Amino acid sequence: MTPARDEANGKSGRRAELLDIAADLFASRGVRATTVRDIADAAGILSGSLYHHFDSKESMVDEILRAFLDDLFDRYRKIVGAGLPSRDTLAALVTTSYEAIDRSHAAVAIYQGEAKHLEGERFAYIAELNIEFRDLWVGVIERGVADGSFRPDVDVELVFRFLRDTVWVAVRWYRPGGSLSIEQVAQQYLSIVLDGLSNQIPPKEQ
């Protein structure tokens, strides 16, 4: 039985390796501009050999995005369900999002650049998760306004859109292993969003 198990592990490892290669290509070139042959060439195999692992390029995109989104939303749901104060919940959602950019950089880039172009029943879950994403984040902001954690004069929809867009756009400039860790980026962002940019201590008069 051991050889069979080793063979299965080998196939699983090769499959994961191929997905990593494909994810990097999809993220840098775009899904439509990346061909099966591009992926095979980068992996050092014949195009036909790729079909031993995946039935199409779209199935590779699907598997990459599902793994990323399943993990991300599992974390989101646990955060929101933990019953933390509104400010702490929002901070945890933001931090988790930045961690996802660091951990799954290529998948985030694909999601941000390609999600709206992915159609059909295979990718229907993306629209469903976008709705859940909005409900989770808007719910936290609304609770924070209601319990006094956040200012009562904010437009909740505007705040949500600002947070969503400014967090995820970081995938365009953040590179894992850079001068700032993802934890430092998240803390700087949270400091600005939750506490403001203005210095509360007035400058000394010259």
HUHU-V502582 format. One record per backbone hydrogen bond with DSSP energy under -0.5 kcal/mol. CO is the residue of the C=O (numbers start at 1). NH is the residue of the N-H. If there is no record, write none. Layout:
co:nh
CO:NH
CO:NH
This chain:
co:nh
1:5
2:6
3:7
4:8
5:9
6:10
7:11
8:12
9:13
10:14
11:15
12:16
13:17
14:18
15:19
16:20
17:21
18:22
19:23
20:24
21:25
22:26
23:27
24:28
25:29
25:30
26:30
30:34
31:34
33:35
35:39
36:40
37:41
38:42
39:43
40:44
40:45
41:44
46:49
46:50
47:50
47:51
48:51
49:52
50:53
50:54
56:60
57:60
57:61
58:62
59:63
60:64
61:65
62:66
63:67
64:68
65:69
66:70
67:71
68:72
69:73
70:74
71:75
72:76
73:77
74:78
75:79
76:80
77:81
78:82
79:82
79:84
80:83
85:89
86:90
87:91
88:92
89:93
90:94
91:95
92:96
93:97
94:98
95:99
96:100
97:101
98:102
99:103
100:104
102:105
104:108
105:109
106:110
107:111
108:112
109:113
110:114
110:115
111:115
114:117
114:118
115:118
117:119
120:123
121:124
123:126
123:127
124:128
125:129
126:130
127:131
128:132
129:133
130:134
131:135
132:136
133:137
134:138
135:139
136:140
137:141
138:142
139:143
140:144
141:145
142:146
143:147
144:149
144:150
145:148
151:154
154:156
155:159
156:160
157:161
158:162
159:163
160:164
161:165
162:166
163:167
164:168
165:169
167:170
168:171
169:172
170:173
170:174
175:178
181:185
182:186
183:187
184:188
185:189
186:190
187:191
188:192
189:193
190:194
190:195
191:195
192:196
198:200
200:202
